[in-house]
Amino acid sequence: MSEQEKTRILFVCMGNICRSPMVETVARVEFARAGIAADVASAGTESYHVGEGADPRAIEMAQSHGYPLAQHRARQVQAADFDAFDFVLAMDRVNLRALQRRPARADARDAELFLAHVGFEGLDEVPDPYYGERRDFEHVLDLARRGCALLIERLDASRAKARA
């Protein structure tokens, strides 16, 4: 599959050290397992942690479940991301609003909530675990896994429809 045929997804949270990198690494691993060609990345709406690694608690949680996160380096969303990615998926409404406030060209991608985009039932935001405890990071990882499973189903259905 060519680079142009790959689905490109950007996951976005505030600082890009907890939620969005956890979802990014889960997506990367699970897409590979499912045979889905996709480029995934993550970014933050704020510049607080640019260049830093993921939160050590996020790294520990992700890696203890087989999702490598130690190499992650935080970055901030750029205007070009709206052209470079097919989907820009925010973890919560605060970051969705921050993305929507950015000046955008008429043909630029619209940002959406990750969990709402994939059709997650009963919850549309991934809560920020930064000021929480281990169980909060565990909850984010669970939402990442369940959300990515739904995303895989959605992408598979879209590809099947395109082939029909």
DSSP file (Angstrom, degrees, kcal/mol; ACC not computed):
  #  RESIDUE AA STRUCTURE BP1 BP2  ACC     N-H-->O    O-->H-N    N-H-->O    O-->H-N    TCO  KAPPA ALPHA  PHI   PSI    X-CA   Y-CA   Z-CA
    1    1 A M              0   0    0      0, 0.0     5,-0.0     0, 0.0     2,-0.0   0.000 360.0 360.0 360.0 135.7    0.0    0.0    0.0
    2    2 A S    >>  -     0   0    0      1,-0.1     3,-0.8     3,-0.0     4,-0.7  -0.296 360.0-109.3 -77.1 164.0    1.4    3.4   -0.9
    3    3 A E  G >4 S+     0   0    0      1,-0.2     3,-0.8     2,-0.2    -1,-0.1   0.857 119.6  57.3 -58.9 -35.3    1.9    6.2    1.5
    4    4 A Q  G 34 S+     0   0    0      1,-0.2    -1,-0.2     3,-0.0    -2,-0.0   0.766 103.2  53.5 -70.4 -24.1   -1.1    8.1   -0.1
    5    5 A E  G <4 S+     0   0    0     -3,-0.8    -1,-0.2     2,-0.1    -2,-0.2   0.598  87.9 102.0 -85.7 -11.5   -3.4    5.1    0.6
    6    6 A K  S << S-     0   0    0     -3,-0.8     2,-0.3    -4,-0.7    32,-0.2  -0.467  77.8-119.6 -72.5 141.5   -2.6    5.0    4.3
    7    7 A T  E     -a   38   0A   0     30,-1.7    32,-2.8    -2,-0.2     2,-0.5  -0.660  27.3-151.5 -76.4 136.4   -5.1    6.5    6.8
    8    8 A R  E     -a   39   0A   0     -2,-0.3    79,-1.8    30,-0.2    78,-1.8  -0.956  16.6-179.5-118.4 121.8   -3.4    9.3    8.7
    9    9 A I  E     -ab  40  87A   0     30,-2.7    32,-2.0    -2,-0.5     2,-0.5  -0.974  13.9-164.1-128.8 132.1   -4.6   10.1   12.2
   10   10 A L  E     -ab  41  88A   0     77,-2.8    79,-3.2    -2,-0.4     2,-0.4  -0.969   9.2-156.9-114.2 124.1   -3.5   12.7   14.7
   11   11 A F  E     -ab  42  89A   0     30,-2.5    32,-2.0    -2,-0.5     2,-0.4  -0.849  15.8-162.9 -99.5 135.2   -4.5   12.3   18.4
   12   12 A V  E     +ab  43  90A   0     77,-2.8    79,-2.3    -2,-0.4    80,-0.3  -0.966  21.8 152.0-130.2 132.1   -4.6   15.5   20.4
   13   13 A C  E     -a   44   0A   0     30,-1.8    32,-1.9    -2,-0.4    33,-0.2  -0.587  55.6 -85.3-130.9-159.9   -4.6   16.3   24.1
   14   14 A M  S    S+     0   0    0     30,-0.3    32,-2.6    -2,-0.2    34,-0.2   0.974 114.6   9.1 -80.8 -56.3   -3.3   19.3   26.0
   15   15 A G  S    S-     0   0    0     29,-0.2    34,-0.3    30,-0.2    29,-0.2   0.547  88.8-128.1-105.7  -9.2    0.4   18.7   26.7
   16   16 A N  S    S+     0   0    0     27,-0.3    28,-0.1    58,-0.1    59,-0.1   0.848  83.5  98.5  63.1  37.8    1.0   15.6   24.6
   17   17 A I  S    S+     0   0    0     37,-0.1    38,-2.7    57,-0.1    41,-0.2   0.480  88.5  16.0-126.3  -8.5    2.5   13.6   27.5
   18   18 A C  S  > S+     0   0    0     36,-0.2     4,-1.7    40,-0.1     5,-0.2   0.529 122.6  22.1-124.7 -84.3   -0.4   11.4   28.7
   19   19 A R  H  > S+     0   0    0      1,-0.2     4,-2.6     2,-0.2     5,-0.3   0.951 120.8  44.4 -63.7 -58.5   -3.6   10.7   26.8
   20   20 A S  H  > S+     0   0    0      1,-0.2     4,-2.6     2,-0.2    -1,-0.2   0.878 115.0  47.8 -64.0 -38.1   -2.7   11.4   23.2
   21   21 A P  H  > S+     0   0    0      0, 0.0     4,-2.4     0, 0.0    -1,-0.2   0.870 111.6  51.9 -68.9 -31.5    0.6    9.5   23.2
   22   22 A M  H  X S+     0   0    0     -4,-1.7     4,-2.1     2,-0.2    -2,-0.2   0.938 113.0  44.1 -65.4 -44.9   -1.1    6.6   25.0
   23   23 A V  H  X S+     0   0    0     -4,-2.6     4,-2.9     1,-0.2     5,-0.2   0.909 112.1  54.5 -64.9 -40.8   -3.8    6.5   22.3
   24   24 A E  H  X S+     0   0    0     -4,-2.6     4,-2.6    -5,-0.3    -2,-0.2   0.935 110.6  43.8 -57.3 -49.1   -1.2    6.9   19.6
   25   25 A T  H  X S+     0   0    0     -4,-2.4     4,-2.2     2,-0.2     5,-0.2   0.881 114.0  50.1 -69.9 -36.5    0.9    3.9   20.7
   26   26 A V  H  X S+     0   0    0     -4,-2.1     4,-3.0    -5,-0.2     5,-0.3   0.943 112.6  48.0 -62.8 -46.1   -2.2    1.7   21.2
   27   27 A A  H  X S+     0   0    0     -4,-2.9     4,-2.9     1,-0.2     5,-0.3   0.928 110.5  51.2 -59.9 -45.7   -3.4    2.6   17.8
   28   28 A R  H  X S+     0   0    0     -4,-2.6     4,-1.7    -5,-0.2    -1,-0.2   0.932 115.9  40.6 -58.6 -47.1    0.0    1.9   16.2
   29   29 A V  H  X S+     0   0    0     -4,-2.2     4,-2.3     2,-0.2    -2,-0.2   0.938 118.5  45.2 -68.2 -47.5    0.3   -1.5   17.8
   30   30 A E  H  X S+     0   0    0     -4,-3.0     4,-1.8    -5,-0.2    -2,-0.2   0.857 111.3  52.6 -70.0 -34.7   -3.4   -2.5   17.2
   31   31 A F  H  X>S+     0   0    0     -4,-2.9     5,-2.9    -5,-0.3     4,-0.6   0.920 110.0  49.5 -63.8 -42.3   -3.5   -1.3   13.7
   32   32 A A  H ><5S+     0   0    0     -4,-1.7     3,-1.0    -5,-0.3    -2,-0.2   0.922 110.4  50.1 -62.5 -43.4   -0.4   -3.3   12.9
   33   33 A R  H 3<5S+     0   0    0     -4,-2.3    -1,-0.2     1,-0.2    -2,-0.2   0.855 113.1  46.9 -61.2 -34.7   -2.0   -6.4   14.5
   34   34 A A  H 3<5S-     0   0    0     -4,-1.8    -1,-0.2    -5,-0.2    -2,-0.2   0.474 114.4-116.9 -87.2  -2.6   -5.1   -5.8   12.4
   35   35 A G  T <<5 +     0   0    0     -3,-1.0     2,-0.6    -4,-0.6    -3,-0.2   0.782  62.3 150.6  73.3  26.6   -3.1   -5.3    9.2
   36   36 A I      < -     0   0    0     -5,-2.9     2,-0.8    -6,-0.2    -1,-0.2  -0.821  43.7-138.0 -96.8 125.3   -4.3   -1.7    8.8
   37   37 A A        +     0   0    0     -2,-0.6   -30,-1.7    -3,-0.1     2,-0.3  -0.719  45.9 143.2 -82.0 112.5   -1.9    0.6    7.0
   38   38 A A  E     -a    7   0A   0     -2,-0.8     2,-0.6   -32,-0.2   -30,-0.2  -0.997  46.0-141.2-150.7 147.4   -2.0    3.8    9.0
   39   39 A D  E     -a    8   0A   0    -32,-2.8   -30,-2.7    -2,-0.3     2,-0.4  -0.963  29.7-175.6-106.3 123.5    0.2    6.6   10.0
   40   40 A V  E     +a    9   0A   0     -2,-0.6     2,-0.3   -32,-0.2   -30,-0.2  -0.920  10.1 159.2-122.1 148.5   -0.6    7.8   13.5
   41   41 A A  E     -a   10   0A   0    -32,-2.0   -30,-2.5    -2,-0.4     2,-0.3  -0.915  21.8-141.2-151.5 174.3    0.9   10.6   15.6
   42   42 A S  E     +a   11   0A   0     -2,-0.3     2,-0.3   -32,-0.2   -30,-0.2  -0.970  17.1 171.8-143.0 159.9    0.0   12.8   18.5
   43   43 A A  E     -a   12   0A   0    -32,-2.0   -30,-1.8    -2,-0.3     2,-0.3  -0.965  24.7-119.5-158.1 167.8    0.3   16.4   19.5
   44   44 A G  E     -ac  13  76A   0     31,-2.3    33,-2.8    -2,-0.3   -30,-0.3  -0.848  12.8-137.5-115.0 153.0   -0.7   18.8   22.2
   45   45 A T  S    S+     0   0    0    -32,-1.9     2,-0.2    -2,-0.3   -31,-0.2   0.733  92.5  53.7 -77.2 -21.6   -2.7   22.0   21.9
   46   46 A E  S    S-     0   0    0    -32,-2.6     3,-0.3   -33,-0.2    -2,-0.2  -0.709  77.2-134.8-111.8 163.5   -0.3   23.7   24.3
   47   47 A S    >   +     0   0    0     -2,-0.2     3,-1.1     1,-0.2   -32,-0.1   0.243  67.7 116.6-100.3  12.3    3.5   24.0   24.3
   48   48 A Y  T 3  S+     0   0    0      1,-0.2    -1,-0.2   -34,-0.2   -33,-0.1   0.824  88.3  21.4 -50.5 -40.1    4.1   23.1   28.0
   49   49 A H  T >  S+     0   0    0     -3,-0.3     3,-2.8   -34,-0.3    25,-0.4   0.170  78.2 157.2-122.0  17.0    6.1   19.9   27.3
   50   50 A V  T <  S+     0   0    0     -3,-1.1    25,-0.2     1,-0.3     3,-0.1  -0.191  76.8  12.4 -51.1 129.2    7.4   20.2   23.7
   51   51 A G  T 3  S+     0   0    0     23,-3.0    -1,-0.3     1,-0.3     2,-0.1   0.234 102.7 117.7  87.8 -12.6   10.5   18.0   23.4
   52   52 A E    <   -     0   0    0     -3,-2.8    22,-3.3     1,-0.1    -1,-0.3  -0.440  66.1-110.6 -84.0 160.0    9.8   16.1   26.6
   53   53 A G        -     0   0    0     20,-0.2    20,-0.2     1,-0.2    -1,-0.1  -0.257  47.5 -76.8 -76.3 172.5    9.1   12.4   26.9
   54   54 A A        -     0   0    0     18,-0.4    -1,-0.2    15,-0.4   -36,-0.2  -0.270  63.7 -78.5 -65.6 158.3    5.8   11.0   27.9
   55   55 A D    >>  -     0   0    0    -38,-2.7     4,-2.4     1,-0.1     3,-0.6  -0.360  42.0-124.4 -55.1 133.7    4.7   11.1   31.6
   56   56 A P  H 3> S+     0   0    0      0, 0.0     4,-2.5     0, 0.0     5,-0.2   0.824 111.8  54.7 -55.5 -32.3    6.6    8.3   33.4
   57   57 A R  H 3> S+     0   0    0      2,-0.2     4,-2.2     1,-0.2     5,-0.2   0.877 108.4  48.1 -69.1 -36.9    3.2    6.9   34.6
   58   58 A A  H <> S+     0   0    0     -3,-0.6     4,-2.8   -41,-0.2     5,-0.3   0.910 112.2  49.7 -67.3 -42.6    1.9    6.8   31.1
   59   59 A I  H  X S+     0   0    0     -4,-2.4     4,-2.9     2,-0.2     5,-0.3   0.949 112.2  47.2 -60.5 -49.2    5.1    5.1   29.9
   60   60 A E  H  X S+     0   0    0     -4,-2.5     4,-2.0    -5,-0.2    -2,-0.2   0.920 114.7  46.1 -60.4 -45.3    4.8    2.5   32.7
   61   61 A M  H  X S+     0   0    0     -4,-2.2     4,-0.5     2,-0.2    -1,-0.2   0.945 116.7  43.5 -64.9 -48.6    1.2    1.8   32.1
   62   62 A A  H ><>S+     0   0    0     -4,-2.8     5,-2.4     1,-0.2     3,-1.4   0.946 116.2  46.4 -62.8 -49.1    1.5    1.5   28.3
   63   63 A Q  H ><5S+     0   0    0     -4,-2.9     3,-1.5    -5,-0.3    -1,-0.2   0.823 103.6  61.8 -67.9 -30.5    4.6   -0.6   28.3
   64   64 A S  H 3<5S+     0   0    0     -4,-2.0    -1,-0.3    -5,-0.3    -2,-0.2   0.669 109.0  45.0 -68.7 -13.3    3.3   -3.0   31.0
   65   65 A H  T <<5S-     0   0    0     -3,-1.4    -1,-0.3    -4,-0.5    -2,-0.2   0.177 129.2 -94.0-112.7  14.5    0.6   -3.8   28.4
   66   66 A G  T < 5S+     0   0    0     -3,-1.5    -3,-0.2     1,-0.2    -2,-0.1   0.703  85.8 125.2  86.6  20.8    2.9   -4.2   25.4
   67   67 A Y      < -     0   0    0     -5,-2.4     2,-0.2    -6,-0.1    -1,-0.2  -0.911  55.4-138.4-115.8 104.7    2.6   -0.7   24.0
   68   68 A P        +     0   0    0      0, 0.0   -39,-0.1     0, 0.0    -9,-0.0  -0.407  40.4 149.3 -67.6 128.1    6.0    1.0   23.6
   69   69 A L    >   +     0   0    0     -2,-0.2     3,-1.5   -10,-0.2   -15,-0.4   0.417  39.4  99.0-135.4  -5.6    6.0    4.6   24.6
   70   70 A A  T 3  S+     0   0    0      1,-0.3   -16,-0.1   -11,-0.1   -11,-0.1   0.775  82.8  54.1 -63.0 -27.7    9.5    5.4   25.9
   71   71 A Q  T 3  S+     0   0    0    -18,-0.1    -1,-0.3     2,-0.0    -2,-0.1   0.549  80.7 122.4 -85.1  -6.3   10.7    7.0   22.7
   72   72 A H    <   -     0   0    0     -3,-1.5   -18,-0.4   -55,-0.0     2,-0.4  -0.247  41.1-168.3 -60.2 140.3    7.8    9.5   22.5
   73   73 A R        -     0   0    0    -20,-0.2   -20,-0.2   -52,-0.0   -21,-0.1  -0.997  24.1-118.6-130.1 128.2    8.6   13.2   22.4
   74   74 A A        +     0   0    0    -22,-3.3   -23,-3.0   -25,-0.4     2,-0.3  -0.287  35.1 175.7 -66.8 145.2    5.9   15.8   22.9
   75   75 A R        -     0   0    0    -25,-0.2   -31,-2.3   -24,-0.1     2,-0.3  -0.956  27.0-115.0-143.2 163.4    5.1   18.3   20.2
   76   76 A Q  B     -c   44   0A   0     -2,-0.3   -31,-0.2   -33,-0.2   -29,-0.1  -0.751  38.8 -96.5-100.8 147.6    2.5   21.0   19.6
   77   77 A V        -     0   0    0    -33,-2.8     2,-0.3    -2,-0.3    -1,-0.1  -0.338  41.7-156.8 -58.6 138.8   -0.2   20.9   16.9
   78   78 A Q    >   -     0   0    0      1,-0.1     3,-1.6    -3,-0.0     4,-0.5  -0.849  27.9-114.8-116.8 155.8    0.8   22.8   13.8
   79   79 A A  T >  S+     0   0    0     -2,-0.3     3,-1.3     1,-0.3     4,-0.3   0.864 115.3  61.9 -55.9 -37.0   -1.4   24.4   11.2
   80   80 A A  T >> S+     0   0    0      1,-0.3     4,-2.3     2,-0.2     3,-1.3   0.725  86.2  75.3 -64.6 -20.9    0.0   21.9    8.6
   81   81 A D  H <> S+     0   0    0     -3,-1.6     4,-1.8     1,-0.3    -1,-0.3   0.831  86.0  62.0 -60.5 -31.4   -1.4   19.0   10.7
   82   82 A F  H <4 S+     0   0    0     -3,-1.3    27,-1.5    -4,-0.5    -1,-0.3   0.725 112.9  36.4 -70.1 -19.7   -4.9   19.8    9.4
   83   83 A D  H <4 S+     0   0    0     -3,-1.3    -2,-0.2    -4,-0.3    -1,-0.2   0.757 115.5  53.9 -94.2 -33.7   -3.7   19.1    5.9
   84   84 A A  H  < S+     0   0    0     -4,-2.3     2,-0.4     2,-0.0    -2,-0.2   0.734 104.3  58.5 -77.1 -23.3   -1.3   16.2    6.7
   85   85 A F     <  -     0   0    0     -4,-1.8   -76,-0.2    -5,-0.2    24,-0.2  -0.859  62.9-150.2-115.3 144.3   -3.8   14.1    8.6
   86   86 A D  S    S+     0   0    0    -78,-1.8     2,-0.4    -2,-0.4   -77,-0.2   0.815  92.1  27.4 -74.2 -32.4   -7.1   12.6    7.5
   87   87 A F  E     -b    9   0A   0    -79,-1.8   -77,-2.8    22,-0.1     2,-0.6  -0.998  59.9-166.5-135.0 133.1   -8.5   12.7   11.0
   88   88 A V  E     -bd  10 111A   0     22,-0.6    24,-2.3    -2,-0.4     2,-0.6  -0.966  21.1-171.1-117.1 110.1   -7.6   15.1   13.9
   89   89 A L  E     -bd  11 112A   0    -79,-3.2   -77,-2.8    -2,-0.6    24,-0.2  -0.904   7.4-155.6-117.0 114.1   -9.1   13.6   17.0
   90   90 A A  E     -bd  12 113A   0     22,-3.3    24,-3.2    -2,-0.6    25,-0.3  -0.532  15.2-139.7 -86.0 150.6   -9.2   15.4   20.3
   91   91 A M  S    S+     0   0    0    -79,-2.3    35,-3.3    -2,-0.2     2,-0.3   0.770  80.5   3.2 -79.8 -27.1   -9.3   13.7   23.7
   92   92 A D  S  > S-     0   0    0    -80,-0.3     4,-2.0    33,-0.2     5,-0.1  -0.932  77.8 -96.6-152.8 173.7  -11.8   16.2   25.2
   93   93 A R  H  > S+     0   0    0     -2,-0.3     4,-2.9     1,-0.2     5,-0.2   0.834 115.7  60.2 -67.0 -34.2  -13.9   19.2   24.6
   94   94 A V  H  > S+     0   0    0      1,-0.2     4,-1.7     2,-0.2    -1,-0.2   0.942 112.4  38.5 -59.0 -47.0  -11.3   21.7   26.0
   95   95 A N  H  > S+     0   0    0      2,-0.2     4,-2.2     1,-0.2    -1,-0.2   0.821 112.6  57.0 -75.8 -30.9   -8.8   20.6   23.4
   96   96 A L  H  X S+     0   0    0     -4,-2.0     4,-2.4     2,-0.2    -2,-0.2   0.938 108.4  47.6 -61.9 -45.7  -11.4   20.3   20.7
   97   97 A R  H  X S+     0   0    0     -4,-2.9     4,-1.6     1,-0.2    -2,-0.2   0.898 109.7  53.3 -62.2 -39.9  -12.3   24.0   21.3
   98   98 A A  H  X S+     0   0    0     -4,-1.7     4,-0.5    -5,-0.2    -1,-0.2   0.905 111.0  46.7 -61.7 -40.4   -8.6   24.9   21.2
   99   99 A L  H >< S+     0   0    0     -4,-2.2     3,-0.9     1,-0.2    -2,-0.2   0.889 110.7  52.2 -67.4 -38.8   -8.3   23.2   17.8
  100  100 A Q  H 3< S+     0   0    0     -4,-2.4    -1,-0.2     1,-0.2    -2,-0.2   0.743 102.4  60.1 -71.5 -23.2  -11.4   24.8   16.5
  101  101 A R  H 3< S+     0   0    0     -4,-1.6    -1,-0.2    -5,-0.2    -2,-0.2   0.649  82.3 102.8 -77.3 -15.4  -10.2   28.3   17.5
  102  102 A R  S << S-     0   0    0     -3,-0.9     2,-0.1    -4,-0.5    -3,-0.0  -0.433  88.6-101.8 -70.1 139.9   -7.1   28.0   15.2
  103  103 A P        -     0   0    0      0, 0.0     2,-0.4     0, 0.0    -1,-0.1  -0.423  51.2-172.6 -60.1 131.6   -7.4   29.9   12.0
  104  104 A A        -     0   0    0     -2,-0.1     2,-0.1    -4,-0.1     6,-0.0  -0.956  25.1-120.7-132.3 147.9   -8.2   27.3    9.3
  105  105 A R    >   -     0   0    0     -2,-0.4     3,-1.5     1,-0.1     0, 0.0  -0.466  36.7-109.6 -76.3 158.7   -8.5   27.2    5.6
  106  106 A A  T 3  S+     0   0    0      1,-0.3    -1,-0.1    -2,-0.1    -2,-0.0   0.810 118.6  46.8 -60.9 -31.0  -11.9   26.3    4.2
  107  107 A D  T 3  S+     0   0    0      2,-0.0    -1,-0.3     3,-0.0     2,-0.1   0.363  87.5 115.6 -95.8   6.8  -10.6   23.0    2.9
  108  108 A A  S <  S-     0   0    0     -3,-1.5   -25,-0.2     1,-0.1    -4,-0.1  -0.387  75.4 -94.7 -74.6 153.8   -8.7   22.0    6.1
  109  109 A R        -     0   0    0    -27,-1.5     2,-0.3   -24,-0.2    -1,-0.1  -0.348  35.5-125.6 -65.1 145.0   -9.8   19.0    8.1
  110  110 A D        -     0   0    0     -3,-0.1   -22,-0.6    -2,-0.0     2,-0.2  -0.721  22.6-123.5 -88.4 143.8  -12.2   19.5   11.0
  111  111 A A  E     -d   88   0A   0     -2,-0.3     2,-0.3   -15,-0.1   -22,-0.2  -0.569  31.1-174.9 -83.2 152.6  -11.2   18.2   14.4
  112  112 A E  E     -d   89   0A   0    -24,-2.3   -22,-3.3    -2,-0.2     2,-0.4  -0.914  34.4 -91.1-139.1 164.4  -13.5   15.8   16.3
  113  113 A L  E  >  -d   90   0A   0     -2,-0.3     4,-2.7   -24,-0.2   -22,-0.2  -0.683  34.9-136.2 -76.4 132.1  -13.7   14.1   19.6
  114  114 A F  H  > S+     0   0    0    -24,-3.2     4,-1.8    -2,-0.4     5,-0.2   0.945 100.4  42.1 -54.0 -57.1  -11.9   10.7   19.5
  115  115 A L  H  >>S+     0   0    0      9,-0.4     5,-2.7   -25,-0.3     4,-0.5   0.872 116.4  48.3 -66.4 -36.4  -14.5    8.7   21.4
  116  116 A A  H >45S+     0   0    0      8,-0.6     3,-0.9     3,-0.2    -1,-0.2   0.904 108.5  55.8 -66.6 -40.5  -17.4   10.3   19.7
  117  117 A H  H 3<5S+     0   0    0     -4,-2.7    -2,-0.2     1,-0.3    -1,-0.2   0.871 110.1  44.3 -59.2 -39.2  -15.8    9.7   16.3
  118  118 A V  H 3<5S-     0   0    0     -4,-1.8    -1,-0.3    -5,-0.2    -2,-0.2   0.512 117.5-110.4 -88.0  -3.6  -15.4    6.0   16.8
  119  119 A G  T <<5 -     0   0    0     -3,-0.9    -3,-0.2    -4,-0.5     2,-0.2   0.797  47.6-179.8  82.3  29.4  -19.0    5.6   18.2
  120  120 A F      < -     0   0    0     -5,-2.7     2,-0.4    -6,-0.2     3,-0.4  -0.445  25.3-127.0 -64.4 131.2  -18.0    4.9   21.8
  121  121 A E  S    S+     0   0    0      1,-0.2    -1,-0.1    -2,-0.2    -5,-0.0  -0.675  78.5   0.7 -86.4 130.7  -21.2    4.4   23.9
  122  122 A G  S    S+     0   0    0     -2,-0.4     2,-0.3     2,-0.0    -1,-0.2   0.369 120.2  59.3  85.3  -4.5  -21.8    6.4   27.1
  123  123 A L        +     0   0    0     -3,-0.4    -3,-0.1    -8,-0.1     3,-0.1  -0.966  42.8 175.5-156.0 135.6  -18.6    8.5   27.1
  124  124 A D        +     0   0    0     -2,-0.3    -8,-0.6     1,-0.1    -9,-0.4   0.432  65.4  64.3-123.1   0.0  -17.2   11.0   24.6
  125  125 A E        -     0   0    0    -10,-0.1   -33,-0.2   -11,-0.1   -34,-0.1  -0.958  67.5-138.5-125.2 144.5  -14.1   12.3   26.4
  126  126 A V        -     0   0    0    -35,-3.3  -107,-0.1    -2,-0.4    14,-0.1  -0.897  37.0-128.2 -93.7 113.7  -10.9   10.7   27.5
  127  127 A P        -     0   0    0      0, 0.0   -35,-0.0     0, 0.0    13,-0.0  -0.292  19.4-108.3 -68.7 147.8  -10.3   12.2   31.0
  128  128 A D        -     0   0    0      1,-0.1     3,-0.3  -110,-0.0     9,-0.1  -0.630  29.2-172.4 -76.7 119.4   -7.0   13.8   31.8
  129  129 A P    >   +     0   0    0      0, 0.0     3,-2.6     0, 0.0     8,-0.2   0.480  54.5 107.1 -89.0  -1.5   -5.0   11.5   34.3
  130  130 A Y  T 3  S+     0   0    0      1,-0.3   -73,-0.1     6,-0.1     7,-0.0   0.827  87.9  33.0 -51.5 -44.3   -2.2   14.0   34.9
  131  131 A Y  T 3  S+     0   0    0     -3,-0.3    -1,-0.3     5,-0.0     2,-0.0   0.262 113.1  83.7 -95.4  12.8   -3.2   14.9   38.4
  132  132 A G  S <  S-     0   0    0     -3,-2.6     2,-0.2     1,-0.2    -4,-0.0  -0.033  76.8 -97.3-100.1-158.3   -4.6   11.5   39.2
  133  133 A E    >>  -     0   0    0     -2,-0.0     4,-1.3   -76,-0.0     3,-1.1  -0.484  48.5 -78.8-114.9-177.4   -3.4    8.1   40.3
  134  134 A R  H 3> S+     0   0    0      1,-0.3     4,-2.4     2,-0.2     3,-0.3   0.876 126.8  58.4 -53.1 -42.2   -2.3    4.9   38.6
  135  135 A R  H 3> S+     0   0    0      1,-0.2     4,-2.1     2,-0.2    -1,-0.3   0.809 101.2  56.6 -63.3 -27.8   -6.0    3.9   38.2
  136  136 A D  H <> S+     0   0    0     -3,-1.1     4,-1.9     2,-0.2    -1,-0.2   0.886 108.8  45.4 -70.1 -38.4   -6.6    7.0   36.2
  137  137 A F  H  X S+     0   0    0     -4,-1.3     4,-2.4    -3,-0.3    -2,-0.2   0.871 111.3  53.6 -69.2 -37.1   -3.8    6.1   33.7
  138  138 A E  H  X S+     0   0    0     -4,-2.4     4,-2.3     2,-0.2    -2,-0.2   0.901 107.5  51.3 -62.0 -41.4   -5.2    2.5   33.6
  139  139 A H  H  X S+     0   0    0     -4,-2.1     4,-2.6     2,-0.2    -2,-0.2   0.909 109.1  50.3 -62.8 -43.4   -8.6    4.0   32.7
  140  140 A V  H  X S+     0   0    0     -4,-1.9     4,-2.6     2,-0.2    -2,-0.2   0.919 110.1  50.0 -61.5 -43.6   -7.1    6.0   29.9
  141  141 A L  H  X S+     0   0    0     -4,-2.4     4,-2.6     2,-0.2    -2,-0.2   0.912 110.4  50.4 -62.4 -41.3   -5.3    2.9   28.6
  142  142 A D  H  X S+     0   0    0     -4,-2.3     4,-2.7     2,-0.2     5,-0.3   0.931 112.0  46.9 -61.2 -45.9   -8.6    1.0   28.7
  143  143 A L  H  X S+     0   0    0     -4,-2.6     4,-2.9     1,-0.2     5,-0.2   0.887 111.4  52.6 -63.6 -38.1  -10.4    3.8   26.8
  144  144 A A  H  X S+     0   0    0     -4,-2.6     4,-2.5    -5,-0.2    -2,-0.2   0.933 112.0  44.9 -61.9 -46.2   -7.5    3.9   24.3
  145  145 A R  H  X S+     0   0    0     -4,-2.6     4,-1.9     2,-0.2    -2,-0.2   0.930 117.5  43.2 -64.9 -46.4   -7.8    0.1   23.7
  146  146 A R  H  X S+     0   0    0     -4,-2.7     4,-1.9     2,-0.2    -2,-0.2   0.902 115.8  48.9 -68.1 -40.7  -11.6    0.1   23.4
  147  147 A G  H  X S+     0   0    0     -4,-2.9     4,-2.1    -5,-0.3    -2,-0.2   0.899 111.2  49.2 -65.0 -40.9  -11.6    3.3   21.2
  148  148 A C  H  X S+     0   0    0     -4,-2.5     4,-2.6    -5,-0.2    -1,-0.2   0.861 107.5  55.2 -68.2 -34.8   -8.9    1.9   18.9
  149  149 A A  H  X S+     0   0    0     -4,-1.9     4,-2.1     2,-0.2    -1,-0.2   0.920 110.6  45.7 -61.8 -42.7  -10.9   -1.4   18.5
  150  150 A L  H  X S+     0   0    0     -4,-1.9     4,-2.4     2,-0.2    -2,-0.2   0.872 111.0  53.0 -66.8 -36.7  -13.9    0.7   17.4
  151  151 A L  H  X S+     0   0    0     -4,-2.1     4,-2.8     2,-0.2    -2,-0.2   0.900 107.6  51.2 -65.1 -40.4  -11.7    2.7   15.1
  152  152 A I  H  X S+     0   0    0     -4,-2.6     4,-2.9     2,-0.2     5,-0.2   0.926 109.7  50.1 -61.6 -44.8  -10.4   -0.5   13.5
  153  153 A E  H  X S+     0   0    0     -4,-2.1     4,-2.5     1,-0.2    -2,-0.2   0.925 112.0  48.4 -58.3 -44.2  -14.0   -1.7   13.0
  154  154 A R  H  X S+     0   0    0     -4,-2.4     4,-2.3     2,-0.2    -2,-0.2   0.921 113.2  46.0 -63.5 -45.1  -14.8    1.7   11.4
  155  155 A L  H  X S+     0   0    0     -4,-2.8     4,-2.4     2,-0.2    -2,-0.2   0.905 112.7  50.7 -66.0 -41.1  -11.8    1.6    9.1
  156  156 A D  H  X S+     0   0    0     -4,-2.9     4,-2.5    -5,-0.2    -2,-0.2   0.925 111.8  47.6 -60.9 -44.7  -12.4   -2.0    8.1
  157  157 A A  H  X S+     0   0    0     -4,-2.5     4,-2.2    -5,-0.2    -2,-0.2   0.891 111.7  50.6 -64.4 -39.4  -16.1   -1.2    7.3
  158  158 A S  H  X S+     0   0    0     -4,-2.3     4,-1.9     2,-0.2    -1,-0.2   0.901 112.1  46.6 -65.0 -41.0  -15.1    1.8    5.3
  159  159 A R  H  X S+     0   0    0     -4,-2.4     4,-1.7     2,-0.2    -2,-0.2   0.897 111.7  51.0 -68.5 -40.1  -12.5   -0.2    3.3
  160  160 A A  H  X S+     0   0    0     -4,-2.5     4,-1.3     1,-0.2    -2,-0.2   0.903 110.6  49.5 -63.1 -40.6  -15.0   -3.0    2.7
  161  161 A K  H  < S+     0   0    0     -4,-2.2    -1,-0.2     1,-0.2    -2,-0.2   0.890 109.0  52.2 -64.8 -40.3  -17.6   -0.5    1.4
  162  162 A A  H  < S+     0   0    0     -4,-1.9    -1,-0.2     1,-0.2    -2,-0.2   0.827 109.9  49.3 -66.3 -31.9  -15.0    1.1   -0.9
  163  163 A R  H  <        0   0    0     -4,-1.7    -1,-0.2     1,-0.2    -2,-0.2   0.755 360.0 360.0 -77.4 -24.4  -14.2   -2.3   -2.4
  164  164 A A     <        0   0    0     -4,-1.3    -1,-0.2    -3,-0.2    -2,-0.2   0.489 360.0 360.0 -74.0 360.0  -17.8   -3.2   -3.0
